[in-house]
């Protein structure tokens, strides 16, 4: 347990940030998993799901849960998979 008030505040903030980050990561992983499964099917629904997944990845970057290059790599792989399955 921290002794100083500033350290206590930092601990409180860390707990809040951790909780937010976990939910963002959980949503991101679920969206990526679903998008990868939907690449098997070539449909308008799959395409909208892909767009939504890219939005979620970008949002994770804005919230500093995911690094910029990691997001770019993830999106690139997702698009590559989409192109391979749909062509």
C-alpha atoms as a printed R data frame, in Angstrom:
   type eleno elety resid chain resno       x       y       z
1  ATOM     1    CA   UNK     A     1   0.000   0.000   0.000
2  ATOM     2    CA   UNK     A     2   1.385   3.427  -0.905
3  ATOM     3    CA   UNK     A     3   2.320   5.841   1.849
4  ATOM     4    CA   UNK     A     4   1.999   9.142   0.020
5  ATOM     5    CA   UNK     A     5  -1.202  10.743  -1.230
6  ATOM     6    CA   UNK     A     6   0.175  11.079  -4.765
7  ATOM     7    CA   UNK     A     7   1.083   7.397  -4.820
8  ATOM     8    CA   UNK     A     8  -2.416   6.488  -3.615
9  ATOM     9    CA   UNK     A     9  -3.952   8.605  -6.371
10 ATOM    10    CA   UNK     A    10  -1.663   6.991  -8.944
11 ATOM    11    CA   UNK     A    11  -2.802   3.567  -7.754
12 ATOM    12    CA   UNK     A    12  -6.470   4.565  -8.090
13 ATOM    13    CA   UNK     A    13  -5.845   5.899 -11.596
14 ATOM    14    CA   UNK     A    14  -3.974   2.764 -12.601
15 ATOM    15    CA   UNK     A    15  -6.871   0.585 -11.490
16 ATOM    16    CA   UNK     A    16  -9.324   2.674 -13.541
17 ATOM    17    CA   UNK     A    17  -7.105   2.683 -16.620
18 ATOM    18    CA   UNK     A    18  -6.517  -1.059 -16.329
19 ATOM    19    CA   UNK     A    19 -10.246  -1.700 -16.231
20 ATOM    20    CA   UNK     A    20 -10.871   0.450 -19.312
21 ATOM    21    CA   UNK     A    21  -7.938  -1.087 -21.180
22 ATOM    22    CA   UNK     A    22  -9.141  -4.606 -20.426
23 ATOM    23    CA   UNK     A    23 -12.580  -3.930 -21.859
24 ATOM    24    CA   UNK     A    24 -11.098  -2.343 -24.983
25 ATOM    25    CA   UNK     A    25  -8.708  -5.295 -25.441
26 ATOM    26    CA   UNK     A    26 -11.518  -7.783 -24.888
27 ATOM    27    CA   UNK     A    27 -13.743  -6.085 -27.477
28 ATOM    28    CA   UNK     A    28 -10.827  -5.866 -29.895
29 ATOM    29    CA   UNK     A    29  -9.950  -9.554 -29.592
30 ATOM    30    CA   UNK     A    30 -13.583 -10.581 -30.020
31 ATOM    31    CA   UNK     A    31 -14.008  -8.376 -33.096
32 ATOM    32    CA   UNK     A    32 -10.811  -9.680 -34.694
33 ATOM    33    CA   UNK     A    33 -11.813 -13.268 -34.054
34 ATOM    34    CA   UNK     A    34 -15.244 -12.709 -35.558
35 ATOM    35    CA   UNK     A    35 -13.808 -10.846 -38.565
36 ATOM    36    CA   UNK     A    36 -11.329 -13.636 -39.274
37 ATOM    37    CA   UNK     A    37 -14.130 -16.190 -39.199
38 ATOM    38    CA   UNK     A    38 -16.330 -14.042 -41.455
39 ATOM    39    CA   UNK     A    39 -13.642 -13.808 -44.142
40 ATOM    40    CA   UNK     A    40 -14.739 -17.299 -45.167
41 ATOM    41    CA   UNK     A    41 -18.018 -15.818 -46.398
42 ATOM    42    CA   UNK     A    42 -18.102 -13.194 -49.133
43 ATOM    43    CA   UNK     A    43 -21.084 -11.021 -48.274
44 ATOM    44    CA   UNK     A    44 -22.077  -7.463 -47.528
45 ATOM    45    CA   UNK     A    45 -22.457  -8.364 -43.862
46 ATOM    46    CA   UNK     A    46 -18.890  -9.649 -43.737
47 ATOM    47    CA   UNK     A    47 -17.636  -6.469 -45.379
48 ATOM    48    CA   UNK     A    48 -19.425  -4.232 -42.866
49 ATOM    49    CA   UNK     A    49 -18.061  -6.379 -40.044
50 ATOM    50    CA   UNK     A    50 -14.562  -5.906 -41.458
51 ATOM    51    CA   UNK     A    51 -15.068  -2.131 -41.523
52 ATOM    52    CA   UNK     A    52 -16.306  -2.146 -37.934
53 ATOM    53    CA   UNK     A    53 -13.292  -4.194 -36.856
54 ATOM    54    CA   UNK     A    54 -10.928  -1.681 -38.456
55 ATOM    55    CA   UNK     A    55 -12.741   1.092 -36.573
56 ATOM    56    CA   UNK     A    56 -12.300  -0.790 -33.298
57 ATOM    57    CA   UNK     A    57  -8.579  -1.230 -34.006
58 ATOM    58    CA   UNK     A    58  -8.215   2.489 -34.732
59 ATOM    59    CA   UNK     A    59 -10.117   3.355 -31.581
60 ATOM    60    CA   UNK     A    60  -7.764   1.149 -29.543
61 ATOM    61    CA   UNK     A    61  -4.836   3.143 -30.960
62 ATOM    62    CA   UNK     A    62  -6.481   6.428 -29.999
63 ATOM    63    CA   UNK     A    63  -6.979   5.127 -26.456
64 ATOM    64    CA   UNK     A    64  -3.331   4.018 -26.389
65 ATOM    65    CA   UNK     A    65  -4.232   0.396 -25.769
66 ATOM    66    CA   UNK     A    66  -2.592  -0.686 -29.021
67 ATOM    67    CA   UNK     A    67   0.501   0.761 -30.659
68 ATOM    68    CA   UNK     A    68   0.225   2.400 -34.067
69 ATOM    69    CA   UNK     A    69   2.442  -0.083 -35.887
70 ATOM    70    CA   UNK     A    70   0.755  -3.067 -34.234
71 ATOM    71    CA   UNK     A    71  -2.610  -1.752 -35.408
72 ATOM    72    CA   UNK     A    72  -1.288  -1.210 -38.935
73 ATOM    73    CA   UNK     A    73   0.079  -4.752 -38.983
74 ATOM    74    CA   UNK     A    74  -3.206  -6.179 -37.711
75 ATOM    75    CA   UNK     A    75  -5.258  -4.271 -40.268
76 ATOM    76    CA   UNK     A    76  -2.877  -5.252 -43.038
77 ATOM    77    CA   UNK     A    77  -3.118  -8.938 -42.177
78 ATOM    78    CA   UNK     A    78  -6.877  -8.724 -41.946
79 ATOM    79    CA   UNK     A    79  -7.156  -7.060 -45.357
80 ATOM    80    CA   UNK     A    80  -4.719  -9.550 -46.856
81 ATOM    81    CA   UNK     A    81  -6.829 -12.410 -45.525
82 ATOM    82    CA   UNK     A    82  -9.985 -10.761 -46.874
83 ATOM    83    CA   UNK     A    83  -8.434 -10.321 -50.332
84 ATOM    84    CA   UNK     A    84  -7.177 -13.904 -50.411
85 ATOM    85    CA   UNK     A    85 -10.535 -15.388 -49.417
86 ATOM    86    CA   UNK     A    86 -12.683 -13.166 -51.645
87 ATOM    87    CA   UNK     A    87 -10.643 -13.385 -54.823
